[in-house]
Amino acid sequence: MELKDVVMKLIGNIEPVGSTDIDEKRFENLVQLCDLTEELIFEIEKVATDNKDRPEYSMKKAGEYASMYREKYRNVLYYE
């Protein structure tokens, strides 16, 4: 089982189906998933900001990777 599968199993289904009772719960699940995603993005941002210019190889490597990831998804999310 992949990590994403574990997270989605814990959070639950997020896809609305057009039934008010079911969709109310799925909306709550979506909010939880979005909140978690925001927290994870902030963690990645912190690693990028704190480490990309460090002289230590392993710290710089992590910071540069996080920075690259950030830029990659910034371009994907804001592509018009």
Secondary structure by P-SEA (a helix, b strand, c coil): ccaaaaaaaaaccccccccaaaaaaaaaaaaaaaaaaaaaaaaaaaaaaaccccccaaaaaaaaaaaaaaaaaaaaaacc
